[in-house]
Each structure stands twice: as structure tokens, then as C-alpha cells.
Amino acid sequence: MSQCFSAIVLAGSLVFASAARAAFPPEQIEFFEKSIRPLLAERCYDCHSSEKHENGLRLDRHENVLRGSDYGKVVEPGNPTGSKLIKAIKHAAGVEPMPKKGPALKPEEIALLEKWITMGVPWPEEKALATASSKPKWQEHWAFQKITKPALPKGTQASKNPVDAFVLSKLTTAGLKPAPAADATTLCRRLYLTLTGLLPSFEQVEAFKQASARNAASAEAALVDQLLCSPHYGERWARYWLDLARYSDTEGYQVAGKDIRYPYAYTYRDWVVNSLNADMPYDQFLTFQLAADKIQDSKPADLPHNEKNLAALGFLTVGDTFIGNKDLQTDDRIDVTARGMLGLTVGCARCHDHKYDPIPAKDYYAMYSIFNSSIVPDDLPVIGKPASDTAYASFQGEVAKVETKMADFRKVVFEDMRNPERMSAYLAFIYEAKAKNLEKDAYRGRCGQLKLRDRVASKWRAFMDGATGKGPLSPVLVAWKEFAALPEAEFATKAQGVVDALQKPDSKSNKEIAAAFKGKPVPTKFEDVAATYAEVFAKHLTPAGEKDEINTLLMRDSSPMAVAVDDMEQFFTRQDMETTVRMKNE
């Protein structure tokens, strides 16, 4: 449909709407103003007006009432029973009840609205809010307007630099005159500072003065070309982009004394500098910073393939890590992309649609899904070779020493968890914690008193609660559950009965567990039960342990005993973390 035809249709629609409103008798308009508008204002406008229109529904203008919500019409003029609005306020089945806030409408209020719809939804004449446009709203936003070349101000002539014409026009309007032309020394200093950020030497100034004396225009052009080819040009102007990219070689605050430096941040900085010095096209400059890894994989014909371009991803990754909070990391990456590359602040759409800008929360979370599913690899890609193979070999040797120390420390924690005495302490503690209902600070405090790792204890507690809770009970834990059911005050007197029951032929207990209790003195407290279990469990955790019922139970995914030595960090205490952080920093 052409824009002209659209305008004709729109104009016709407005005329028809105005005529329809004008056709309502005065008494119907009076009924609306006295009975309906106050009712809508009091009960509906909080959610359905110009300030807020949930589901796209506004009830403060006639044309919006007739248009309905994002899901279709809500009123059928002349047909209240077929109107979704009436069904909603009557809380009919299959329709979301309204209003959401406050009590339901009274019967007499519902009757007024039914009468209003029966009349044909009378409404006084309104002025059109604005001239409608055939373009979507986002295309009308200033940030998306096409760049146009403005006409020169009246009375000025085209010059080598059109900007001069605009400056001169403003100076003339203000009654000012341009400053006199700079002398060769001043011009030389200005060019150096502007293009490289560095002052020229005495010899460089003198050389420019002599060249200017011969031909000023040629000398100036030659110096500009020379400075644009200087590596200092990229260093000077990269600084502005790096500010937009919130470049830093540290990652913000970290816990436990962790080294906050990004040791390879300089590779991104150097990439930006080199890109400017190489006159990389701007679209490529942006694309590499968003998707260099994808370009590296797909090798498109229109983009240069170079593993060094992977450093461009520092745009997204060299930022604050927010102490490991991925939601904040993702929000930061959206923000730096939007402000740095689009010239728009979209962060507010994390919570709501922008009021004045065409940025809905839906678009924000579309970006969020992309950035949140983009993972920074633990092992960074290799984008170059070391300058010295000897120095690199020495470095690798020192790294290997530290990694061995870290592996040894993880092994200490691993073996500590499997020590029968320590395992007994953990098992006894989780019984005590359940009996005394220890939680949070009290739980961690008691762990500290017993010199136990609270995360290991929590893993044991969750595992044993799950294994002895609802569902089939493993024969291995039959004895545990029966001893745990004994009242603490009667434990010593009733434990013999449990031991005897375990030895009966019809007992559902694992035979090895039952035999372990038969061969020991009768438990007098639950700590004795925990010690027996720990002793049996430890036997089945050795590399030569049989893959039997006990080993199978201990190797369940939920068991702390199933955690590999390389994954011990999940059990580290703050002191453990400080120890390993010192090694990582080293």
C-alpha cells in the first residue's frame, strides 16, 4: 500500500470515528461522563491508561477501547454478553479476572458497564493524539535516522574543509572573527599532539618550518600523512575506544586475596592499536570484537582469517567479573555493546520497556540469551609464539611445580575425607545436626568446633537424608536407619535389640554391615555406629575395593565419596581457598 493511499485511508478513518462519536445523543454522553468515566478512572486506569497499559490495553481513549488489547478486542459495541471486558469483570471461566487490584466490581457497577456497551460505547469527541506514520516507532528514533549531508550556511562558499563554513557562520553571527593562521611552529605542535598525542622534538619542528617556507600546503599534507602512518597514531586514538570498551587489566574486587590481574589484557589493547594503524574497516573492527571466534571457525571469504583477531574478544571479556556473578557479567556485556557500538543505553530494559526509547524488555532479553550462553573458555586460545623458546620452557617448568603443589593439596583434602576417623566424625556430626536441628550459623559453628569442613558435612548430610528418606532403602543403610530411630535417652538399652535383629536370617540389612556390628561391642551411643560404618566404608573406597553393594552406594553421584580428587575445590573452606589462591597467584 502506498504512503499516499495509507494517508487517505487514515484520514477517512479519523473522519468516520469523529462522525460516529458526534452521532451519540447528548444524554448518552452525559451518562458516560457521570457514570462510566469515573468508574474506569477509579477501577481500571491504574493498569490500563497512558501511564501504564498492561497487555497493550488502554481504557482512557475511545479508539483504544475499540482497538482492544494485544490479544484482540475487549468490547463488542451493542453486545455486552459477547464482550471480553464484561466476562473479565464477572470473573467468567476462561478469562483472566479483573480488576487485579482491589475487590471485584459491585453488581450495580457491572450493570452500568453493560448498559454503556449496549448503547454502543458512547464517548465524547476527542482530538487525534498525533499524525499517524507508516513507519514503525523504532525507525523514527533519532539514533536510527540516516546521516544526511547538510547544506552549507547561506553566504558561505565551499572550502577544503566544509566544517570551516559552519564555524565561520557561527562566528559571524556572534560578531567574532577567526583567529589568525597558526605559524609553522604552532601548527607543527598541534598536528603532533592531535594525531599522536606526543610533542615534536626541536629537530622535527625545524624541519617542518623549513619545508613550510618552501611550500606550506605541501609541508602540512606531508606531515599529516607521516603522522597517520606512525604507530603512535593508533596508540593515541585507541585510547578513546578502550575507554568505551571499559578496558582494564584487572577484574575488580575478588575474595580470598585472589590476584585480580588479567595477564593477557594487553593483547586486546594491542589489537585495537594495530587495527587502527592497519586502517581496518569499521564494520570488521566491530564484528571481530563480537564474534572473532565464530569467524575463526567459519572462515568467511569477506573477512580476513588471522588467529590474532581472537584477541578482539577482550571487548567482551576484559571487564569486571562481579565476584563470579554471571547475571551481572552478562548485563555488563550487553551494556558495553549497546553503549559502545549502538550509542544507546539499554540497561533499563532489564526491568521494563523504555518509556521514551524504542527498547522493549523483550529485546534486552533477546540479547541476554546470546551473551548468557557465550562461555569464556578456561584455556585461552594461543594467538602467538613466545619470543624465546628457552624462557618459555623455563616458565612452563615453574608453572608445573606450582600445579604439582596444588594437586598435592587437593589430594590431602581427598584423603582426609576418606580417613576412617575423619569419616566417622562427619557421620556422627550429621546425626547430631539432625537430632538438634542445627542450621546455618549454628551448623557451621559446630563444624568449626569439630574441625570439620562444613561443605563436606553438608554433602554427607544431603546424601544420607536422600538415601534414607522416601524411596527404596539400600540394605547398606538398614542398620543406620534403625539405630538413628532409637531415642537418645534409651539408645544404650535398646541398641542390643537392633544388633540382634540385624543377625536374623530375614533381616534386610547388608550382611557385611550386620557382621561388623556383631563383631564389636554393642554401641552405647550413635558415635559408635558412625565409627563402624566409617570403618566398613573405608574398606570399599580403596582402588582394590570390590564393586559390590557398598561400593555402588558410595559411588552414587550424590555421595561425597564419588567426587574426584581434581574436583575437591568444591569442599574447600575459606582457609583452604586462601591456600590455593596463594598458589594460583604464584
Buried (B, 14 or more C-beta within 10 A) or exposed (E): EEEEEEBEEBEEEBEEBBEBBEEBEEEBBEBBEEBBBEBBEEBBBBBBBEEEBEEEBBBBBBBBBBBBBEEEBBBBBEEBEEBBBBBBBBEEEEBEEBBEEEEBBEEEBBEBBBBBBBBBBBBBEEEEEEEEEEEEEEEEBEEEEEEEEEEBBEEBEEEEEEEEBBBBBEEBEEEEEEEEEEEBBEBBBEBBEEBBEEEBEEEBBBBBBEBBEEEBEEBBEEBEEBBEEBEBBBBBBBBEBBEEBBBBBBBEEBEBEBBBEBEBBEBBBBBBBBBBBEEBEEEBBBBBBBBBBEBBEEEEEEBEEEEBBBBBBBBBBBBBBBEEEEEEBBBBBBBBBBBBBEEBEBBBBBEEBBEEBBBBBEBBBEBBEBBBEBEEEEEBEEBEEEEEEEEEEEEEEEEEEBEEBBEEBBEBBBEBBBEBEBBBBBBBBBBBBEEEEBEEEEBBEBBEEBEBBBBBBBBBBBBBEEBBEEEEBBBBBBBBBBBBEBEEEEBBEBBEEBBEBBEEEEBEBBEBBBBBBEEEEBBEBBBBBBBBBBBBBBBBBEEEBEEEBBBEBBBEEEBBBEBEEEEBBEBBBEEBBBBBBBBEEE
